Amino acid sequence: MLDLIGDFLAAEAGGRLGRRAVLRAARRRKRRFEQGEPFAVGCRIRDAGAGRAGWRPAQLREQNGRLVFAPDWHFADLTAPLGEVRIESERPPTGADAPVASARYSVIVGLTTPGRTVEVLLNDSDADCLRVLLARAVPEAAA
């Protein structure tokens, strides 16, 4: 019985430490973004809509005035000019999405690009940076 309690406490402590490390890394990324470094974050991505596929690990980054979705495997890169990317929806992960979300991801952002709609799983801090990035790009697109 004591082994079981010890294992539970160790798992709980490890989970808390892992969550703190994830949040600390997110704060560092946000601080670098606010200091002018390009937006770049690990995320999960999937096509939106009926019959959508599962979540794929990916990198979401700003590169040469474009937003680049670069999945880690088996999925073609998707790029779009920053001024043409729109946030269509935001919601917390629920149901089938919850196990994928874990401590690392806390919001699903629906993004529309010319000809494609995707969902991106991010943490709150990275979603804040993405909102700022896309809001900055809107005046550029109108000019």
C-alpha positions as CSV (number, residue, x, y, z in Angstrom):
1,M,0.0,0.0,0.0
2,L,2.8,2.4,0.8
3,D,4.4,1.7,-2.6
4,L,1.1,2.7,-4.3
5,I,0.9,5.9,-2.3
6,G,4.6,6.6,-3.0
7,D,4.1,6.0,-6.7
8,F,1.0,8.3,-6.7
9,L,2.8,11.1,-4.9
10,A,5.8,10.8,-7.3
11,A,3.6,11.0,-10.3
12,E,1.7,14.0,-8.9
13,A,5.0,15.8,-8.2
14,G,6.4,14.9,-11.6
15,G,3.2,16.2,-13.3
16,R,3.4,19.5,-11.4
17,L,7.0,19.9,-12.3
18,G,6.4,19.1,-15.9
19,R,3.5,21.6,-16.1
20,R,5.7,24.3,-14.5
21,A,8.4,23.6,-17.1
22,V,5.9,23.9,-19.9
23,L,4.5,27.2,-18.6
24,R,8.1,28.6,-18.0
25,A,9.0,27.8,-21.6
26,A,5.8,29.4,-22.9
27,R,6.6,32.6,-20.9
28,R,10.2,32.6,-22.4
29,R,8.7,32.3,-26.0
30,K,6.3,35.1,-25.3
31,R,9.0,37.4,-24.0
32,R,11.2,36.7,-27.0
33,F,8.3,37.4,-29.3
34,E,7.5,40.7,-27.5
35,Q,11.2,41.6,-27.9
36,G,10.9,41.2,-31.7
37,E,11.9,37.7,-32.5
38,P,9.8,35.9,-35.1
39,F,6.9,33.8,-33.8
40,A,7.8,30.1,-33.6
41,V,6.1,27.4,-31.6
42,G,5.5,23.7,-31.4
43,C,1.8,22.8,-31.7
44,R,-0.6,20.2,-33.0
45,I,-2.5,20.7,-36.3
46,R,-5.4,19.0,-38.1
47,D,-7.7,19.8,-41.0
48,A,-11.0,21.3,-39.7
49,G,-14.4,20.1,-40.7
50,A,-16.3,16.9,-41.1
51,G,-14.2,13.7,-41.2
52,R,-11.2,15.5,-39.8
53,A,-8.0,13.6,-39.3
54,G,-6.2,13.3,-36.0
55,W,-3.8,15.8,-34.5
56,R,-0.3,15.9,-36.0
57,P,2.7,17.4,-34.2
58,A,3.9,20.5,-36.1
59,Q,5.8,23.8,-35.9
60,L,3.9,27.0,-36.5
61,R,6.2,29.9,-37.3
62,E,6.4,33.3,-38.9
63,Q,8.8,33.3,-41.9
64,N,9.3,36.1,-44.5
65,G,5.9,37.6,-43.9
66,R,4.1,34.3,-44.0
67,L,2.6,31.9,-41.5
68,V,4.1,28.5,-42.0
69,F,2.5,25.3,-40.7
70,A,5.2,22.7,-40.8
71,P,4.0,19.3,-39.6
72,D,6.7,17.0,-38.3
73,W,5.7,14.1,-40.6
74,H,3.3,12.9,-43.3
75,F,1.6,16.2,-44.1
76,A,2.6,18.9,-46.6
77,D,3.7,22.3,-45.3
78,L,1.0,24.9,-45.5
79,T,2.0,28.5,-45.9
80,A,0.0,31.7,-46.2
81,P,0.7,35.4,-46.2
82,L,0.1,36.7,-42.6
83,G,-2.5,39.2,-43.9
84,E,-4.6,36.4,-45.3
85,V,-4.8,34.2,-42.2
86,R,-7.9,34.7,-40.1
87,I,-8.8,33.3,-36.7
88,E,-12.3,31.8,-37.1
89,S,-12.8,30.2,-33.7
90,E,-11.2,29.6,-30.3
91,R,-12.3,27.0,-27.8
92,P,-10.9,24.8,-25.0
93,P,-10.2,21.2,-25.8
94,T,-13.1,18.9,-24.9
95,G,-14.1,15.3,-25.3
96,A,-11.8,13.4,-27.7
97,D,-9.4,16.4,-27.9
98,A,-8.7,16.4,-24.1
99,P,-6.2,13.5,-24.0
100,V,-4.1,15.2,-26.8
101,A,-4.2,18.5,-25.0
102,S,-2.4,17.5,-21.8
103,A,-0.5,20.2,-19.9
104,R,1.1,21.6,-23.0
105,Y,-2.0,22.7,-24.9
106,S,-5.0,24.6,-23.6
107,V,-6.8,26.2,-26.6
108,I,-7.9,25.1,-30.1
109,V,-7.6,27.9,-32.6
110,G,-9.4,27.6,-35.9
111,L,-7.5,29.3,-38.7
112,T,-8.6,30.0,-42.2
113,T,-6.1,30.5,-45.0
114,P,-6.9,30.9,-48.7
115,G,-8.5,27.6,-49.6
116,R,-8.0,25.8,-46.3
117,T,-9.2,25.7,-42.7
118,V,-7.1,24.1,-40.0
119,E,-7.3,23.8,-36.3
120,V,-4.2,24.4,-34.2
121,L,-3.8,23.2,-30.6
122,L,-1.7,25.8,-28.6
123,N,-1.3,26.9,-25.0
124,D,-2.8,30.2,-24.0
125,S,0.4,32.2,-24.1
126,D,1.3,31.0,-27.6
127,A,-2.3,31.8,-28.7
128,D,-1.9,35.3,-27.4
129,C,1.2,35.8,-29.5
130,L,-0.5,34.4,-32.6
131,R,-3.4,36.9,-32.1
132,V,-1.0,39.8,-31.8
133,L,1.0,38.6,-34.9
134,L,-2.2,38.3,-37.0
135,A,-3.6,41.6,-35.8
136,R,-0.3,43.4,-36.8
137,A,-0.6,41.9,-40.2
138,V,-4.1,43.2,-40.9
139,P,-3.0,46.8,-41.6
140,E,-0.2,45.5,-43.9
141,A,-2.8,43.6,-46.0
142,A,-5.1,46.7,-46.2
143,A,-2.2,48.9,-47.4
